[in-house]
Amino acid sequence: MTPLRQTMIQAMCQHGFSPRTQQSYLYVVTELARYYRRSPDQLQVDDLQVYFNYLVQERALSPASCRLYLHGIRFLYLQVLHWAHFDVTLVLPKRPQRIPELLTRQEVSRLLAGVSNPKHQALLSIIYGCGLRVSEAVALQVKDLDGERHLLRVAQGKGAKDRMVPLAPGLLQVLRQYWRIRRPMPWLFPSDLLPDKHLHITTPQKVFHQAKRASGIHKRGGIHALRHAYATHQLEQGVPLHELQRLLGHSDLRSTQRYLHWLPGVTPQNRGPVDLIAGLGGG
């Protein structure tokens, strides 16, 4: 490991970056060094500008990928190499604004009913029933479930923040049934090959796509559609926007407000989160 890489890892740890963010930032800096075939600390502003133009024009990376490269490389030069300024502009094509193909209650019900593996069904159920990111779901430990108070602790979610999410009775019943069959410990969803590790995020992604095909759902979108479904279904049931923001772990209310744009005519009311899992049968 080079001294520069080690210094960058230490700086990211000091800033509280998640392991996934650290991996992403190290990857983009490695790609930069590979492009120029020399260490990033030997590059100048003009070199960086040429590189970002290459990412946009020649590699045609998506706006989200380009921003990841920008954030990772900016962190390197400002926080690790201590440049006074980072005068590099990133001109991106206008990001298309598309409304995702939202899953209905009936579709979620069909999707979950088509999963026979108890662990996989519990995994998809908790992602939908608590509105989790897939990375948050696979990293859950059994100790994060408080059955007595009906709460789920999401440890170090996006932005290195903990949050508490209600565990509705219907979802808790699904999780208890899974526990009686598999008795997982300490991870709620351990890897079959490496029981001391939790599932990799690719496993629930594959399970979701298989379940979607088996249930005859042809809408676009990956497993994050379950989190979208949680948010939109809670809004439809009257959960206020600021409460939904807390449940989803959004740091910016604008991220939550997009769901209102996707649901014209829905007016949030002063209601608590509802038991989405228990109500699927009548969806």
C-alpha positions in Angstrom: 0.0 0.0 0.0 1.4 3.4 -1.0 1.8 6.1 1.6 -0.7 8.3 -0.3 -3.3 5.5 -0.2 -2.8 5.0 3.5 -3.0 8.7 4.2 -6.3 8.9 2.2 -7.8 5.9 4.1 -6.9 7.6 7.4 -8.5 10.9 6.3 -11.7 9.1 5.3 -11.9 7.3 8.6 -11.4 10.6 10.4 -14.3 12.0 8.4 -16.5 9.0 9.3 -17.0 7.7 5.8 -18.7 4.3 5.5 -16.6 1.4 4.2 -18.5 1.5 0.9 -17.8 5.2 0.4 -14.1 4.5 1.2 -14.0 1.8 -1.4 -15.6 4.0 -4.0 -13.3 7.0 -3.4 -10.2 4.7 -3.5 -11.4 3.2 -6.8 -11.9 6.6 -8.5 -8.4 7.8 -7.4 -6.9 4.5 -8.6 -8.6 5.0 -12.0 -7.1 8.5 -12.2 -3.6 7.2 -11.5 -4.1 4.4 -14.0 -5.2 6.9 -16.7 -2.1 9.1 -16.3 0.2 6.2 -15.2 1.6 8.3 -12.4 0.8 9.2 -8.9 -2.1 11.8 -8.4 0.2 14.0 -6.3 2.1 14.7 -9.5 -0.9 16.0 -11.4 -1.9 19.6 -12.0 -5.3 21.3 -12.4 -5.2 21.1 -16.2 -4.6 17.4 -16.0 -7.7 17.0 -13.9 -9.8 19.1 -16.2 -8.7 16.9 -19.1 -9.6 13.8 -17.2 -13.1 15.0 -16.3 -13.7 15.9 -19.9 -12.7 12.4 -20.8 -15.1 10.9 -18.3 -18.0 12.9 -19.7 -17.3 13.0 -23.4 -15.4 9.8 -24.2 -16.5 7.3 -21.6 -19.9 8.9 -21.5 -20.4 8.0 -17.8 -23.7 8.7 -16.2 -24.1 12.0 -14.2 -24.2 10.0 -11.0 -20.9 8.3 -11.8 -19.2 11.5 -12.8 -20.2 13.1 -9.5 -18.8 10.1 -7.6 -15.5 10.7 -9.4 -15.6 14.4 -8.7 -16.3 13.9 -5.0 -13.6 11.3 -4.6 -10.9 13.2 -6.4 -11.9 16.5 -4.8 -11.6 14.8 -1.4 -8.1 13.6 -2.3 -6.8 17.0 -3.3 -8.5 19.1 -0.6 -8.3 16.9 2.4 -5.3 14.7 1.8 -3.0 16.7 -0.4 -4.2 20.0 1.1 -4.6 22.0 -2.1 -5.9 25.5 -1.2 -8.5 25.3 -4.0 -9.9 22.7 -6.4 -10.6 24.8 -9.5 -11.9 22.0 -11.7 -15.4 22.3 -13.3 -17.5 19.3 -14.2 -20.0 20.1 -17.0 -22.6 17.3 -17.1 -25.4 16.6 -19.6 -28.7 17.5 -18.1 -29.9 14.7 -15.9 -33.1 13.1 -17.2 -36.0 13.4 -14.7 -37.9 10.1 -14.8 -40.6 8.9 -12.5 -39.9 5.3 -11.6 -42.4 2.6 -12.3 -43.7 2.3 -8.7 -44.8 -1.0 -7.3 -48.4 -1.3 -6.2 -49.5 -3.0 -3.0 -50.8 -6.0 -5.0 -47.5 -6.3 -6.8 -45.4 -6.3 -3.6 -47.8 -8.9 -2.2 -47.3 -11.2 -5.3 -43.6 -10.6 -5.2 -43.1 -11.6 -1.6 -45.5 -14.5 -1.9 -43.4 -16.0 -4.6 -40.3 -16.3 -2.5 -40.0 -19.7 -0.9 -36.7 -19.4 0.9 -37.5 -18.1 4.4 -34.3 -16.0 4.7 -34.9 -14.4 1.3 -38.5 -13.7 2.1 -37.6 -12.1 5.4 -34.9 -10.1 3.7 -37.2 -8.6 1.0 -39.9 -8.1 3.7 -37.8 -6.0 6.0 -36.5 -3.9 3.1 -40.1 -3.1 2.1 -41.6 -3.1 5.6 -39.0 -0.7 7.0 -38.0 1.2 3.8 -34.3 0.1 4.1 -31.5 0.5 1.6 -30.2 -2.9 0.6 -26.8 -2.1 2.1 -28.6 -1.4 5.4 -30.6 -4.6 5.3 -27.8 -7.0 4.7 -25.7 -5.4 7.6 -28.4 -5.9 10.2 -27.6 -7.9 13.3 -30.1 -9.8 15.4 -29.4 -7.5 18.3 -30.7 -4.6 16.2 -34.2 -6.0 16.5 -36.1 -4.9 19.6 -39.2 -7.1 19.6 -40.5 -5.8 22.9 -40.6 -2.1 21.8 -41.2 -3.0 18.2 -38.2 -1.0 17.0 -35.4 -1.7 14.5 -32.0 0.0 14.9 -30.4 0.8 11.6 -26.7 1.2 12.5 -24.6 3.6 10.5 -26.8 4.0 7.5 -26.0 6.4 4.7 -24.1 9.4 6.0 -22.8 7.4 9.0 -26.0 8.0 10.9 -28.0 5.6 13.2 -31.8 5.7 13.2 -34.7 3.8 14.8 -37.5 2.5 12.6 -40.8 1.0 13.8 -41.1 -2.8 13.5 -44.8 -3.4 12.7 -46.4 -6.5 14.1 -46.9 -8.1 10.6 -43.2 -7.7 9.8 -42.2 -8.9 13.2 -44.2 -12.1 12.7 -42.3 -12.8 9.5 -39.0 -12.2 11.1 -39.8 -14.4 14.1 -40.9 -17.2 11.8 -37.6 -16.9 10.0 -35.7 -16.9 13.3 -37.4 -20.1 14.4 -36.3 -21.9 11.2 -32.7 -20.6 10.8 -31.6 -19.2 14.2 -29.1 -16.7 12.6 -26.4 -15.1 14.8 -25.0 -12.5 15.0 -25.9 -11.3 11.5 -29.6 -11.4 10.8 -28.9 -12.5 7.2 -25.6 -14.4 7.3 -23.8 -15.6 4.1 -24.4 -19.3 3.3 -20.7 -19.7 2.3 -19.2 -17.5 5.0 -21.5 -17.7 8.1 -19.3 -15.2 10.0 -20.0 -12.6 7.3 -23.3 -11.1 6.2 -24.8 -11.4 2.8 -23.3 -9.4 0.0 -25.7 -6.9 -1.6 -25.7 -8.8 -4.9 -27.7 -11.7 -3.2 -30.8 -9.7 -2.4 -30.6 -8.0 -5.8 -30.6 -11.3 -7.5 -33.4 -12.6 -5.3 -35.5 -9.5 -6.1 -35.1 -9.9 -9.8 -35.9 -13.6 -9.7 -39.0 -12.9 -7.6 -40.1 -10.2 -9.9 -39.9 -12.5 -12.9 -41.7 -15.3 -11.1 -44.6 -13.0 -10.1 -45.0 -11.7 -13.6 -44.0 -8.1 -12.8 -42.5 -6.3 -15.8 -41.9 -2.9 -14.4 -38.4 -1.5 -14.6 -36.2 -1.1 -11.6 -34.1 -3.1 -9.1 -34.5 -3.8 -5.4 -34.5 -0.1 -4.5 -38.1 -0.2 -5.8 -39.1 -1.8 -2.5 -37.8 1.3 -0.7 -39.7 3.5 -3.1 -42.8 1.4 -2.5 -42.4 1.8 1.3 -42.2 5.6 0.9 -45.1 6.0 -1.5 -47.4 3.6 0.4 -46.7 5.3 3.7 -47.5 8.7 2.1 -50.7 7.3 0.7 -51.6 6.2 4.2 -51.2 9.8 5.5 -47.7 9.7 7.1 -46.4 13.3 7.3 -43.4 14.2 5.1 -41.1 15.1 7.9 -41.8 11.8 9.6 -41.1 9.9 6.4 -37.8 11.8 6.0 -36.7 10.5 9.4 -37.8 7.0 8.7 -35.9 6.9 5.4 -32.8 8.5 6.9 -32.8 11.4 4.4 -30.6 14.3 5.5 -32.3 16.7 3.0 -36.1 17.0 2.9 -35.9 17.6 -0.8 -35.0 13.9 -1.2 -38.2 13.0 0.5 -40.3 15.6 -1.3 -39.8 13.8 -4.7 -42.3 11.2 -3.5 -45.0 13.8 -3.4 -44.2 14.7 -7.0 -44.7 11.1 -7.9 -48.0 10.9 -6.2 -50.1 13.8 -7.4 -53.1 14.5 -5.2 -51.7 12.8 -2.1 -51.8 15.0 1.0 -49.8 13.7 4.0 -51.7 13.8 7.2 -50.7 13.5 10.9 -50.6 9.7 11.1 -47.9 7.3 12.2 -46.3 4.7 9.9 -48.6 1.8 9.1 -48.1 -1.9 9.1 -47.5 -2.5 5.4 -46.7 -6.2 5.7 -49.9 -7.1 7.6 -52.0 -5.3 5.0 -50.6 -6.9 1.9 -53.3 -9.6 1.7 -56.0 -6.9 1.1 -53.8 -4.9 -1.4 
